[in-house]
Amino acid sequence: MNKKYIDKLIPKAMTELSKWSQNGVIDKKYQGYLASFGPSVISSGLLQTVMFYGGDNDKKRVNELLFKLIKDDIDSSHSSMVEMLNENNNYKNYTVKNKILEANIACKLAIRTFELKEG
């Protein structure tokens, strides 16, 4: 993990997460989704996790958030994480996987600055 890259992503994550908030409050379920994303990637695989998260509208927001954070750094012209991962088998690319996991860490750190409430 690249701590400097994570530090660079935290302000971007805060900006994106602020769009999810209403008066500085974010639904607590998103913290859970972010917390479970990394372990799911480790146990199931990157593509499987992204596909699983894509099947639910709330979890899909996590995919979109992570993709927005890394899109510029991986030079992707695609509009979604699934498309980008399927291109040239990017889901097997260690660098892409690492950037997604680092973006996830930045989001987990950034969401702590918001007040979290149950649905």
Jmol script that loads the backbone (N, CA, C; Angstrom):
load data "model"
ATOM      1  N   MET A   1       0.837  -1.187   0.000  1.00  0.00           N
ATOM      2  CA  MET A   1       0.000   0.000   0.000  1.00  0.00           C
ATOM      3  C   MET A   1       0.880   1.247   0.000  1.00  0.00           C
ATOM      4  N   ASN A   2       0.447   2.222  -0.750  1.00  0.00           N
ATOM      5  CA  ASN A   2       1.191   3.458  -0.909  1.00  0.00           C
ATOM      6  C   ASN A   2       0.506   4.561  -0.087  1.00  0.00           C
ATOM      7  N   LYS A   3       1.117   4.861   1.059  1.00  0.00           N
ATOM      8  CA  LYS A   3       0.525   5.836   1.981  1.00  0.00           C
ATOM      9  C   LYS A   3       0.378   7.217   1.332  1.00  0.00           C
ATOM     10  N   LYS A   4       1.337   7.625   0.515  1.00  0.00           N
ATOM     11  CA  LYS A   4       1.251   8.936  -0.144  1.00  0.00           C
ATOM     12  C   LYS A   4       0.064   8.990  -1.110  1.00  0.00           C
ATOM     13  N   TYR A   5      -0.171   7.889  -1.796  1.00  0.00           N
ATOM     14  CA  TYR A   5      -1.306   7.839  -2.723  1.00  0.00           C
ATOM     15  C   TYR A   5      -2.621   7.903  -1.949  1.00  0.00           C
ATOM     16  N   ILE A   6      -2.698   7.186  -0.842  1.00  0.00           N
ATOM     17  CA  ILE A   6      -3.898   7.215  -0.004  1.00  0.00           C
ATOM     18  C   ILE A   6      -4.137   8.627   0.514  1.00  0.00           C
ATOM     19  N   ASP A   7      -3.069   9.282   0.996  1.00  0.00           N
ATOM     20  CA  ASP A   7      -3.190  10.659   1.487  1.00  0.00           C
ATOM     21  C   ASP A   7      -3.675  11.607   0.386  1.00  0.00           C
ATOM     22  N   LYS A   8      -3.240  11.358  -0.833  1.00  0.00           N
ATOM     23  CA  LYS A   8      -3.654  12.185  -1.973  1.00  0.00           C
ATOM     24  C   LYS A   8      -5.149  11.992  -2.267  1.00  0.00           C
ATOM     25  N   LEU A   9      -5.651  10.783  -2.047  1.00  0.00           N
ATOM     26  CA  LEU A   9      -7.042  10.474  -2.362  1.00  0.00           C
ATOM     27  C   LEU A   9      -8.046  10.933  -1.298  1.00  0.00           C
ATOM     28  N   ILE A  10      -7.587  11.114  -0.067  1.00  0.00           N
ATOM     29  CA  ILE A  10      -8.511  11.460   1.022  1.00  0.00           C
ATOM     30  C   ILE A  10      -9.308  12.737   0.724  1.00  0.00           C
ATOM     31  N   PRO A  11      -8.696  13.841   0.279  1.00  0.00           N
ATOM     32  CA  PRO A  11      -9.515  15.028  -0.027  1.00  0.00           C
ATOM     33  C   PRO A  11     -10.539  14.783  -1.135  1.00  0.00           C
ATOM     34  N   LYS A  12     -10.153  14.010  -2.148  1.00  0.00           N
ATOM     35  CA  LYS A  12     -11.100  13.673  -3.218  1.00  0.00           C
ATOM     36  C   LYS A  12     -12.252  12.845  -2.658  1.00  0.00           C
ATOM     37  N   ALA A  13     -11.919  11.905  -1.785  1.00  0.00           N
ATOM     38  CA  ALA A  13     -12.946  11.054  -1.177  1.00  0.00           C
ATOM     39  C   ALA A  13     -13.899  11.896  -0.332  1.00  0.00           C
ATOM     40  N   MET A  14     -13.357  12.840   0.406  1.00  0.00           N
ATOM     41  CA  MET A  14     -14.207  13.704   1.232  1.00  0.00           C
ATOM     42  C   MET A  14     -15.149  14.523   0.361  1.00  0.00           C
ATOM     43  N   THR A  15     -14.655  15.021  -0.746  1.00  0.00           N
ATOM     44  CA  THR A  15     -15.488  15.797  -1.664  1.00  0.00           C
ATOM     45  C   THR A  15     -16.620  14.937  -2.217  1.00  0.00           C
ATOM     46  N   GLU A  16     -16.294  13.729  -2.648  1.00  0.00           N
ATOM     47  CA  GLU A  16     -17.317  12.847  -3.205  1.00  0.00           C
ATOM     48  C   GLU A  16     -18.314  12.398  -2.140  1.00  0.00           C
ATOM     49  N   LEU A  17     -17.812  12.077  -0.955  1.00  0.00           N
ATOM     50  CA  LEU A  17     -18.701  11.645   0.128  1.00  0.00           C
ATOM     51  C   LEU A  17     -19.615  12.773   0.603  1.00  0.00           C
ATOM     52  N   SER A  18     -19.139  14.010   0.503  1.00  0.00           N
ATOM     53  CA  SER A  18     -19.987  15.130   0.921  1.00  0.00           C
ATOM     54  C   SER A  18     -21.220  15.240   0.029  1.00  0.00           C
ATOM     55  N   LYS A  19     -21.126  14.742  -1.203  1.00  0.00           N
ATOM     56  CA  LYS A  19     -22.282  14.729  -2.103  1.00  0.00           C
ATOM     57  C   LYS A  19     -23.333  13.725  -1.628  1.00  0.00           C
ATOM     58  N   TRP A  20     -22.917  12.755  -0.833  1.00  0.00           N
ATOM     59  CA  TRP A  20     -23.832  11.744  -0.300  1.00  0.00           C
ATOM     60  C   TRP A  20     -24.507  12.223   0.977  1.00  0.00           C
ATOM     61  N   SER A  21     -23.966  13.268   1.570  1.00  0.00           N
ATOM     62  CA  SER A  21     -24.462  13.672   2.892  1.00  0.00           C
ATOM     63  C   SER A  21     -25.623  14.638   2.783  1.00  0.00           C
ATOM     64  N   GLN A  22     -26.426  14.602   3.807  1.00  0.00           N
ATOM     65  CA  GLN A  22     -27.495  15.574   3.973  1.00  0.00           C
ATOM     66  C   GLN A  22     -27.230  16.256   5.300  1.00  0.00           C
ATOM     67  N   ASN A  23     -26.838  17.515   5.237  1.00  0.00           N
ATOM     68  CA  ASN A  23     -26.461  18.286   6.427  1.00  0.00           C
ATOM     69  C   ASN A  23     -25.306  17.636   7.184  1.00  0.00           C
ATOM     70  N   GLY A  24     -24.341  17.082   6.456  1.00  0.00           N
ATOM     71  CA  GLY A  24     -23.167  16.476   7.080  1.00  0.00           C
ATOM     72  C   GLY A  24     -23.400  15.084   7.639  1.00  0.00           C
ATOM     73  N   VAL A  25     -24.541  14.481   7.311  1.00  0.00           N
ATOM     74  CA  VAL A  25     -24.878  13.149   7.827  1.00  0.00           C
ATOM     75  C   VAL A  25     -24.950  12.148   6.664  1.00  0.00           C
ATOM     76  N   ILE A  26     -24.270  11.019   6.834  1.00  0.00           N
ATOM     77  CA  ILE A  26     -24.280   9.947   5.833  1.00  0.00           C
ATOM     78  C   ILE A  26     -24.890   8.711   6.475  1.00  0.00           C
ATOM     79  N   ASP A  27     -25.634   7.968   5.685  1.00  0.00           N
ATOM     80  CA  ASP A  27     -26.228   6.725   6.168  1.00  0.00           C
ATOM     81  C   ASP A  27     -25.109   5.757   6.576  1.00  0.00           C
ATOM     82  N   LYS A  28     -25.238   5.199   7.760  1.00  0.00           N
ATOM     83  CA  LYS A  28     -24.208   4.346   8.339  1.00  0.00           C
ATOM     84  C   LYS A  28     -23.923   3.094   7.514  1.00  0.00           C
ATOM     85  N   LYS A  29     -24.885   2.662   6.718  1.00  0.00           N
ATOM     86  CA  LYS A  29     -24.677   1.444   5.930  1.00  0.00           C
ATOM     87  C   LYS A  29     -23.495   1.588   4.967  1.00  0.00           C
ATOM     88  N   TYR A  30     -23.233   2.814   4.511  1.00  0.00           N
ATOM     89  CA  TYR A  30     -22.121   3.013   3.578  1.00  0.00           C
ATOM     90  C   TYR A  30     -20.771   2.765   4.257  1.00  0.00           C
ATOM     91  N   GLN A  31     -20.675   3.073   5.520  1.00  0.00           N
ATOM     92  CA  GLN A  31     -19.447   2.759   6.250  1.00  0.00           C
ATOM     93  C   GLN A  31     -19.241   1.237   6.262  1.00  0.00           C
ATOM     94  N   GLY A  32     -20.313   0.504   6.462  1.00  0.00           N
ATOM     95  CA  GLY A  32     -20.240  -0.950   6.440  1.00  0.00           C
ATOM     96  C   GLY A  32     -19.864  -1.494   5.075  1.00  0.00           C
ATOM     97  N   TYR A  33     -20.429  -0.911   4.028  1.00  0.00           N
ATOM     98  CA  TYR A  33     -20.094  -1.348   2.672  1.00  0.00           C
ATOM     99  C   TYR A  33     -18.618  -1.107   2.367  1.00  0.00           C
ATOM    100  N   LEU A  34     -18.121   0.055   2.778  1.00  0.00           N
ATOM    101  CA  LEU A  34     -16.703   0.354   2.559  1.00  0.00           C
ATOM    102  C   LEU A  34     -15.812  -0.569   3.389  1.00  0.00           C
ATOM    103  N   ALA A  35     -16.231  -0.847   4.609  1.00  0.00           N
ATOM    104  CA  ALA A  35     -15.440  -1.703   5.492  1.00  0.00           C
ATOM    105  C   ALA A  35     -15.369  -3.135   4.974  1.00  0.00           C
ATOM    106  N   SER A  36     -16.416  -3.605   4.335  1.00  0.00           N
ATOM    107  CA  SER A  36     -16.422  -4.996   3.873  1.00  0.00           C
ATOM    108  C   SER A  36     -15.865  -5.166   2.463  1.00  0.00           C
ATOM    109  N   PHE A  37     -15.627  -4.069   1.748  1.00  0.00           N
ATOM    110  CA  PHE A  37     -15.145  -4.165   0.375  1.00  0.00           C
ATOM    111  C   PHE A  37     -13.766  -4.835   0.302  1.00  0.00           C
ATOM    112  N   GLY A  38     -12.819  -4.350   1.084  1.00  0.00           N
ATOM    113  CA  GLY A  38     -11.454  -4.892   1.051  1.00  0.00           C
ATOM    114  C   GLY A  38     -11.385  -6.373   1.384  1.00  0.00           C
ATOM    115  N   PRO A  39     -11.974  -6.804   2.523  1.00  0.00           N
ATOM    116  CA  PRO A  39     -11.958  -8.235   2.829  1.00  0.00           C
ATOM    117  C   PRO A  39     -12.640  -9.085   1.756  1.00  0.00           C
ATOM    118  N   SER A  40     -13.678  -8.539   1.129  1.00  0.00           N
ATOM    119  CA  SER A  40     -14.347  -9.275   0.061  1.00  0.00           C
ATOM    120  C   SER A  40     -13.427  -9.448  -1.142  1.00  0.00           C
ATOM    121  N   VAL A  41     -12.649  -8.424  -1.464  1.00  0.00           N
ATOM    122  CA  VAL A  41     -11.687  -8.524  -2.566  1.00  0.00           C
ATOM    123  C   VAL A  41     -10.648  -9.599  -2.250  1.00  0.00           C
ATOM    124  N   ILE A  42     -10.164  -9.619  -1.019  1.00  0.00           N
ATOM    125  CA  ILE A  42      -9.146 -10.595  -0.626  1.00  0.00           C
ATOM    126  C   ILE A  42      -9.704 -12.021  -0.684  1.00  0.00           C
ATOM    127  N   SER A  43     -10.927 -12.210  -0.194  1.00  0.00           N
ATOM    128  CA  SER A  43     -11.469 -13.568  -0.129  1.00  0.00           C
ATOM    129  C   SER A  43     -12.098 -14.043  -1.437  1.00  0.00           C
ATOM    130  N   SER A  44     -12.766 -13.143  -2.176  1.00  0.00           N
ATOM    131  CA  SER A  44     -13.497 -13.565  -3.377  1.00  0.00           C
ATOM    132  C   SER A  44     -12.828 -13.162  -4.683  1.00  0.00           C
ATOM    133  N   GLY A  45     -12.064 -12.092  -4.655  1.00  0.00           N
ATOM    134  CA  GLY A  45     -11.456 -11.585  -5.877  1.00  0.00           C
ATOM    135  C   GLY A  45     -12.039 -10.233  -6.243  1.00  0.00           C
ATOM    136  N   LEU A  46     -11.272  -9.470  -6.989  1.00  0.00           N
ATOM    137  CA  LEU A  46     -11.670  -8.104  -7.335  1.00  0.00           C
ATOM    138  C   LEU A  46     -12.904  -8.065  -8.229  1.00  0.00           C
ATOM    139  N   LEU A  47     -12.869  -8.791  -9.324  1.00  0.00           N
ATOM    140  CA  LEU A  47     -13.987  -8.749 -10.262  1.00  0.00           C
ATOM    141  C   LEU A  47     -15.275  -9.267  -9.616  1.00  0.00           C
ATOM    142  N   GLN A  48     -15.168 -10.333  -8.840  1.00  0.00           N
ATOM    143  CA  GLN A  48     -16.348 -10.891  -8.182  1.00  0.00           C
ATOM    144  C   GLN A  48     -16.950  -9.889  -7.197  1.00  0.00           C
ATOM    145  N   THR A  49     -16.100  -9.204  -6.437  1.00  0.00           N
ATOM    146  CA  THR A  49     -16.587  -8.212  -5.478  1.00  0.00           C
ATOM    147  C   THR A  49     -17.266  -7.056  -6.189  1.00  0.00           C
ATOM    148  N   VAL A  50     -16.653  -6.550  -7.250  1.00  0.00           N
ATOM    149  CA  VAL A  50     -17.226  -5.425  -7.997  1.00  0.00           C
ATOM    150  C   VAL A  50     -18.560  -5.830  -8.624  1.00  0.00           C
ATOM    151  N   MET A  51     -18.635  -7.043  -9.136  1.00  0.00           N
ATOM    152  CA  MET A  51     -19.895  -7.518  -9.712  1.00  0.00           C
ATOM    153  C   MET A  51     -20.974  -7.658  -8.634  1.00  0.00           C
ATOM    154  N   PHE A  52     -20.588  -8.188  -7.470  1.00  0.00           N
ATOM    155  CA  PHE A  52     -21.535  -8.330  -6.367  1.00  0.00           C
ATOM    156  C   PHE A  52     -22.041  -6.969  -5.920  1.00  0.00           C
ATOM    157  N   TYR A  53     -21.136  -6.021  -5.751  1.00  0.00           N
ATOM    158  CA  TYR A  53     -21.536  -4.672  -5.330  1.00  0.00           C
ATOM    159  C   TYR A  53     -22.386  -3.993  -6.405  1.00  0.00           C
ATOM    160  N   GLY A  54     -22.174  -4.348  -7.650  1.00  0.00           N
ATOM    161  CA  GLY A  54     -22.938  -3.758  -8.744  1.00  0.00           C
ATOM    162  C   GLY A  54     -24.375  -4.237  -8.806  1.00  0.00           C
ATOM    163  N   GLY A  55     -24.690  -5.321  -8.101  1.00  0.00           N
ATOM    164  CA  GLY A  55     -26.022  -5.874  -8.125  1.00  0.00           C
ATOM    165  C   GLY A  55     -27.013  -5.190  -7.198  1.00  0.00           C
ATOM    166  N   ASP A  56     -26.539  -4.304  -6.361  1.00  0.00           N
ATOM    167  CA  ASP A  56     -27.396  -3.604  -5.402  1.00  0.00           C
ATOM    168  C   ASP A  56     -27.188  -2.105  -5.596  1.00  0.00           C
ATOM    169  N   ASN A  57     -28.262  -1.335  -5.688  1.00  0.00           N
ATOM    170  CA  ASN A  57     -28.143   0.100  -5.977  1.00  0.00           C
ATOM    171  C   ASN A  57     -27.320   0.859  -4.941  1.00  0.00           C
ATOM    172  N   ASP A  58     -27.460   0.515  -3.654  1.00  0.00           N
ATOM    173  CA  ASP A  58     -26.695   1.212  -2.623  1.00  0.00           C
ATOM    174  C   ASP A  58     -25.217   0.837  -2.687  1.00  0.00           C
ATOM    175  N   LYS A  59     -24.938  -0.446  -2.846  1.00  0.00           N
ATOM    176  CA  LYS A  59     -23.547  -0.892  -2.934  1.00  0.00           C
ATOM    177  C   LYS A  59     -22.892  -0.418  -4.227  1.00  0.00           C
ATOM    178  N   LYS A  60     -23.706  -0.264  -5.260  1.00  0.00           N
ATOM    179  CA  LYS A  60     -23.190   0.208  -6.547  1.00  0.00           C
ATOM    180  C   LYS A  60     -22.561   1.596  -6.408  1.00  0.00           C
ATOM    181  N   ARG A  61     -23.090   2.395  -5.481  1.00  0.00           N
ATOM    182  CA  ARG A  61     -22.525   3.726  -5.237  1.00  0.00           C
ATOM    183  C   ARG A  61     -21.069   3.623  -4.777  1.00  0.00           C
ATOM    184  N   VAL A  62     -20.738   2.570  -4.038  1.00  0.00           N
ATOM    185  CA  VAL A  62     -19.360   2.364  -3.587  1.00  0.00           C
ATOM    186  C   VAL A  62     -18.463   2.117  -4.792  1.00  0.00           C
ATOM    187  N   ASN A  63     -18.900   1.260  -5.723  1.00  0.00           N
ATOM    188  CA  ASN A  63     -18.132   1.029  -6.950  1.00  0.00           C
ATOM    189  C   ASN A  63     -17.896   2.338  -7.693  1.00  0.00           C
ATOM    190  N   GLU A  64     -18.958   3.125  -7.833  1.00  0.00           N
ATOM    191  CA  GLU A  64     -18.854   4.391  -8.559  1.00  0.00           C
ATOM    192  C   GLU A  64     -17.902   5.357  -7.867  1.00  0.00           C
ATOM    193  N   LEU A  65     -17.964   5.395  -6.550  1.00  0.00           N
ATOM    194  CA  LEU A  65     -17.079   6.265  -5.775  1.00  0.00           C
ATOM    195  C   LEU A  65     -15.624   5.866  -5.967  1.00  0.00           C
ATOM    196  N   LEU A  66     -15.328   4.594  -5.816  1.00  0.00           N
ATOM    197  CA  LEU A  66     -13.946   4.119  -5.960  1.00  0.00           C
ATOM    198  C   LEU A  66     -13.441   4.360  -7.381  1.00  0.00           C
ATOM    199  N   PHE A  67     -14.299   4.145  -8.364  1.00  0.00           N
ATOM    200  CA  PHE A  67     -13.887   4.358  -9.754  1.00  0.00           C
ATOM    201  C   PHE A  67     -13.586   5.830 -10.024  1.00  0.00           C
ATOM    202  N   LYS A  68     -14.408   6.727  -9.479  1.00  0.00           N
ATOM    203  CA  LYS A  68     -14.144   8.164  -9.649  1.00  0.00           C
ATOM    204  C   LYS A  68     -12.785   8.546  -9.084  1.00  0.00           C
ATOM    205  N   LEU A  69     -12.421   7.941  -7.969  1.00  0.00           N
ATOM    206  CA  LEU A  69     -11.152   8.291  -7.322  1.00  0.00           C
ATOM    207  C   LEU A  69      -9.944   7.826  -8.121  1.00  0.00           C
ATOM    208  N   ILE A  70     -10.031   6.678  -8.763  1.00  0.00           N
ATOM    209  CA  ILE A  70      -8.852   6.130  -9.441  1.00  0.00           C
ATOM    210  C   ILE A  70      -8.841   6.346 -10.945  1.00  0.00           C
ATOM    211  N   LYS A  71      -9.954   6.770 -11.504  1.00  0.00           N
ATOM    212  CA  LYS A  71     -10.094   6.851 -12.963  1.00  0.00           C
ATOM    213  C   LYS A  71      -8.950   7.627 -13.627  1.00  0.00           C
ATOM    214  N   ASP A  72      -8.603   8.772 -13.083  1.00  0.00           N
ATOM    215  CA  ASP A  72      -7.546   9.590 -13.699  1.00  0.00           C
ATOM    216  C   ASP A  72      -6.175   8.923 -13.604  1.00  0.00           C
ATOM    217  N   ASP A  73      -5.949   8.168 -12.553  1.00  0.00           N
ATOM    218  CA  ASP A  73      -4.640   7.553 -12.349  1.00  0.00           C
ATOM    219  C   ASP A  73      -4.412   6.298 -13.184  1.00  0.00           C
ATOM    220  N   ILE A  74      -5.485   5.710 -13.683  1.00  0.00           N
ATOM    221  CA  ILE A  74      -5.312   4.513 -14.508  1.00  0.00           C
ATOM    222  C   ILE A  74      -5.600   4.796 -15.981  1.00  0.00           C
ATOM    223  N   ASP A  75      -5.849   6.044 -16.303  1.00  0.00           N
ATOM    224  CA  ASP A  75      -6.099   6.462 -17.686  1.00  0.00           C
ATOM    225  C   ASP A  75      -7.170   5.618 -18.363  1.00  0.00           C
ATOM    226  N   SER A  76      -8.317   5.557 -17.744  1.00  0.00           N
ATOM    227  CA  SER A  76      -9.404   4.762 -18.297  1.00  0.00           C
ATOM    228  C   SER A  76     -10.398   5.662 -19.018  1.00  0.00           C
ATOM    229  N   SER A  77     -10.806   5.224 -20.191  1.00  0.00           N
ATOM    230  CA  SER A  77     -11.826   5.955 -20.944  1.00  0.00           C
ATOM    231  C   SER A  77     -13.205   5.349 -20.708  1.00  0.00           C
ATOM    232  N   HIS A  78     -13.273   4.320 -19.879  1.00  0.00           N
ATOM    233  CA  HIS A  78     -14.536   3.635 -19.619  1.00  0.00           C
ATOM    234  C   HIS A  78     -15.383   4.417 -18.625  1.00  0.00           C
ATOM    235  N   SER A  79     -16.661   4.111 -18.631  1.00  0.00           N
ATOM    236  CA  SER A  79     -17.587   4.837 -17.764  1.00  0.00           C
ATOM    237  C   SER A  79     -17.916   4.083 -16.484  1.00  0.00           C
ATOM    238  N   SER A  80     -17.437   2.842 -16.355  1.00  0.00           N
ATOM    239  CA  SER A  80     -17.715   2.090 -15.133  1.00  0.00           C
ATOM    240  C   SER A  80     -16.526   1.209 -14.762  1.00  0.00           C
ATOM    241  N   MET A  81     -16.501   0.820 -13.504  1.00  0.00           N
ATOM    242  CA  MET A  81     -15.417  -0.026 -13.007  1.00  0.00           C
ATOM    243  C   MET A  81     -15.451  -1.391 -13.679  1.00  0.00           C
ATOM    244  N   VAL A  82     -16.625  -1.943 -13.898  1.00  0.00           N
ATOM    245  CA  VAL A  82     -16.738  -3.266 -14.508  1.00  0.00           C
ATOM    246  C   VAL A  82     -16.146  -3.260 -15.912  1.00  0.00           C
ATOM    247  N   GLU A  83     -16.473  -2.246 -16.701  1.00  0.00           N
ATOM    248  CA  GLU A  83     -15.922  -2.135 -18.059  1.00  0.00           C
ATOM    249  C   GLU A  83     -14.403  -2.040 -18.016  1.00  0.00           C
ATOM    250  N   MET A  84     -13.890  -1.215 -17.096  1.00  0.00           N
ATOM    251  CA  MET A  84     -12.445  -1.034 -16.984  1.00  0.00           C
ATOM    252  C   MET A  84     -11.762  -2.338 -16.572  1.00  0.00           C
ATOM    253  N   LEU A  85     -12.347  -3.064 -15.639  1.00  0.00           N
ATOM    254  CA  LEU A  85     -11.735  -4.310 -15.165  1.00  0.00           C
ATOM    255  C   LEU A  85     -11.753  -5.394 -16.233  1.00  0.00           C
ATOM    256  N   ASN A  86     -12.785  -5.415 -17.059  1.00  0.00           N
ATOM    257  CA  ASN A  86     -12.871  -6.431 -18.114  1.00  0.00           C
ATOM    258  C   ASN A  86     -11.961  -6.134 -19.296  1.00  0.00           C
ATOM    259  N   GLU A  87     -11.579  -4.873 -19.473  1.00  0.00           N
ATOM    260  CA  GLU A  87     -10.691  -4.516 -20.566  1.00  0.00           C
ATOM    261  C   GLU A  87      -9.309  -5.130 -20.319  1.00  0.00           C
ATOM    262  N   ASN A  88      -8.855  -5.916 -21.239  1.00  0.00           N
ATOM    263  CA  ASN A  88      -7.521  -6.535 -21.164  1.00  0.00           C
ATOM    264  C   ASN A  88      -7.291  -7.267 -19.837  1.00  0.00           C
ATOM    265  N   ASN A  89      -8.343  -7.805 -19.252  1.00  0.00           N
ATOM    266  CA  ASN A  89      -8.233  -8.521 -17.969  1.00  0.00           C
ATOM    267  C   ASN A  89      -7.579  -7.681 -16.884  1.00  0.00           C
ATOM    268  N   ASN A  90      -7.953  -6.411 -16.804  1.00  0.00           N
ATOM    269  CA  ASN A  90      -7.399  -5.511 -15.788  1.00  0.00           C
ATOM    270  C   ASN A  90      -7.657  -6.000 -14.372  1.00  0.00           C
ATOM    271  N   TYR A  91      -8.682  -6.834 -14.183  1.00  0.00           N
ATOM    272  CA  TYR A  91      -8.961  -7.341 -12.841  1.00  0.00           C
ATOM    273  C   TYR A  91      -7.827  -8.221 -12.320  1.00  0.00           C
ATOM    274  N   LYS A  92      -6.976  -8.692 -13.222  1.00  0.00           N
ATOM    275  CA  LYS A  92      -5.808  -9.491 -12.818  1.00  0.00           C
ATOM    276  C   LYS A  92      -4.572  -8.621 -12.584  1.00  0.00           C
ATOM    277  N   ASN A  93      -4.663  -7.350 -12.952  1.00  0.00           N
ATOM    278  CA  ASN A  93      -3.535  -6.430 -12.847  1.00  0.00           C
ATOM    279  C   ASN A  93      -3.336  -6.009 -11.388  1.00  0.00           C
ATOM    280  N   TYR A  94      -2.175  -6.316 -10.852  1.00  0.00           N
ATOM    281  CA  TYR A  94      -1.869  -6.022  -9.446  1.00  0.00           C
ATOM    282  C   TYR A  94      -1.952  -4.521  -9.163  1.00  0.00           C
ATOM    283  N   THR A  95      -1.477  -3.697 -10.074  1.00  0.00           N
ATOM    284  CA  THR A  95      -1.474  -2.243  -9.867  1.00  0.00           C
ATOM    285  C   THR A  95      -2.895  -1.703  -9.787  1.00  0.00           C
ATOM    286  N   VAL A  96      -3.759  -2.159 -10.662  1.00  0.00           N
ATOM    287  CA  VAL A  96      -5.154  -1.707 -10.650  1.00  0.00           C
ATOM    288  C   VAL A  96      -5.823  -2.142  -9.350  1.00  0.00           C
ATOM    289  N   LYS A  97      -5.619  -3.385  -8.967  1.00  0.00           N
ATOM    290  CA  LYS A  97      -6.204  -3.898  -7.726  1.00  0.00           C
ATOM    291  C   LYS A  97      -5.730  -3.081  -6.532  1.00  0.00           C
ATOM    292  N   ASN A  98      -4.449  -2.796  -6.494  1.00  0.00           N
ATOM    293  CA  ASN A  98      -3.876  -2.019  -5.391  1.00  0.00           C
ATOM    294  C   ASN A  98      -4.474  -0.617  -5.332  1.00  0.00           C
ATOM    295  N   LYS A  99      -4.616   0.036  -6.490  1.00  0.00           N
ATOM    296  CA  LYS A  99      -5.183   1.391  -6.519  1.00  0.00           C
ATOM    297  C   LYS A  99      -6.623   1.383  -6.009  1.00  0.00           C
ATOM    298  N   ILE A 100      -7.390   0.369  -6.358  1.00  0.00           N
ATOM    299  CA  ILE A 100      -8.771   0.277  -5.892  1.00  0.00           C
ATOM    300  C   ILE A 100      -8.800   0.073  -4.382  1.00  0.00           C
ATOM    301  N   LEU A 101      -7.943  -0.797  -3.870  1.00  0.00           N
ATOM    302  CA  LEU A 101      -7.891  -1.029  -2.427  1.00  0.00           C
ATOM    303  C   LEU A 101      -7.410   0.211  -1.677  1.00  0.00           C
ATOM    304  N   GLU A 102      -6.474   0.953  -2.262  1.00  0.00           N
ATOM    305  CA  GLU A 102      -6.001   2.192  -1.639  1.00  0.00           C
ATOM    306  C   GLU A 102      -7.099   3.253  -1.639  1.00  0.00           C
ATOM    307  N   ALA A 103      -7.886   3.309  -2.720  1.00  0.00           N
ATOM    308  CA  ALA A 103      -9.019   4.233  -2.764  1.00  0.00           C
ATOM    309  C   ALA A 103     -10.043   3.850  -1.701  1.00  0.00           C
ATOM    310  N   ASN A 104     -10.228   2.562  -1.492  1.00  0.00           N
ATOM    311  CA  ASN A 104     -11.142   2.083  -0.462  1.00  0.00           C
ATOM    312  C   ASN A 104     -10.674   2.524   0.923  1.00  0.00           C
ATOM    313  N   ILE A 105      -9.383   2.425   1.180  1.00  0.00           N
ATOM    314  CA  ILE A 105      -8.832   2.862   2.471  1.00  0.00           C
ATOM    315  C   ILE A 105      -9.046   4.368   2.655  1.00  0.00           C
ATOM    316  N   ALA A 106      -8.804   5.140   1.598  1.00  0.00           N
ATOM    317  CA  ALA A 106      -9.009   6.588   1.678  1.00  0.00           C
ATOM    318  C   ALA A 106     -10.465   6.909   2.000  1.00  0.00           C
ATOM    319  N   CYS A 107     -11.387   6.173   1.416  1.00  0.00           N
ATOM    320  CA  CYS A 107     -12.819   6.397   1.682  1.00  0.00           C
ATOM    321  C   CYS A 107     -13.175   6.016   3.115  1.00  0.00           C
ATOM    322  N   LYS A 108     -12.601   4.926   3.600  1.00  0.00           N
ATOM    323  CA  LYS A 108     -12.879   4.514   4.979  1.00  0.00           C
ATOM    324  C   LYS A 108     -12.374   5.563   5.965  1.00  0.00           C
ATOM    325  N   LEU A 109     -11.250   6.174   5.662  1.00  0.00           N
ATOM    326  CA  LEU A 109     -10.726   7.232   6.525  1.00  0.00           C
ATOM    327  C   LEU A 109     -11.560   8.506   6.397  1.00  0.00           C
ATOM    328  N   ALA A 110     -11.973   8.828   5.188  1.00  0.00           N
ATOM    329  CA  ALA A 110     -12.730  10.060   4.952  1.00  0.00           C
ATOM    330  C   ALA A 110     -14.130   9.999   5.549  1.00  0.00           C
ATOM    331  N   ILE A 111     -14.759   8.847   5.519  1.00  0.00           N
ATOM    332  CA  ILE A 111     -16.148   8.757   6.003  1.00  0.00           C
ATOM    333  C   ILE A 111     -16.220   8.959   7.512  1.00  0.00           C
ATOM    334  N   ARG A 112     -15.105   8.783   8.196  1.00  0.00           N
ATOM    335  CA  ARG A 112     -15.070   9.008   9.646  1.00  0.00           C
ATOM    336  C   ARG A 112     -15.313  10.460  10.025  1.00  0.00           C
ATOM    337  N   THR A 113     -15.111  11.370   9.086  1.00  0.00           N
ATOM    338  CA  THR A 113     -15.280  12.797   9.390  1.00  0.00           C
ATOM    339  C   THR A 113     -16.749  13.228   9.341  1.00  0.00           C
ATOM    340  N   PHE A 114     -17.602  12.339   8.861  1.00  0.00           N
ATOM    341  CA  PHE A 114     -19.028  12.645   8.765  1.00  0.00           C
ATOM    342  C   PHE A 114     -19.778  12.013   9.928  1.00  0.00           C
ATOM    343  N   GLU A 115     -20.897  12.619  10.244  1.00  0.00           N
ATOM    344  CA  GLU A 115     -21.779  12.003  11.230  1.00  0.00           C
ATOM    345  C   GLU A 115     -22.523  10.868  10.531  1.00  0.00           C
ATOM    346  N   LEU A 116     -22.585   9.731  11.189  1.00  0.00           N
ATOM    347  CA  LEU A 116     -23.232   8.555  10.591  1.00  0.00           C
ATOM    348  C   LEU A 116     -24.497   8.229  11.381  1.00  0.00           C
ATOM    349  N   LYS A 117     -25.571   7.988  10.637  1.00  0.00           N
ATOM    350  CA  LYS A 117     -26.840   7.644  11.282  1.00  0.00           C
ATOM    351  C   LYS A 117     -27.458   6.458  10.566  1.00  0.00           C
ATOM    352  N   GLU A 118     -28.235   5.685  11.311  1.00  0.00           N
ATOM    353  CA  GLU A 118     -28.968   4.552  10.745  1.00  0.00           C
ATOM    354  C   GLU A 118     -30.038   5.060   9.793  1.00  0.00           C
ATOM    355  N   GLY A 119     -30.138   4.332   8.630  1.00  0.00           N
ATOM    356  CA  GLY A 119     -31.120   4.571   7.601  1.00  0.00           C
ATOM    357  C   GLY A 119     -32.163   5.522   7.889  1.00  0.00           C
TER     358      GLY A 119
END
end "model"
wireframe off; spacefill off
backbone 0.3
color backbone group
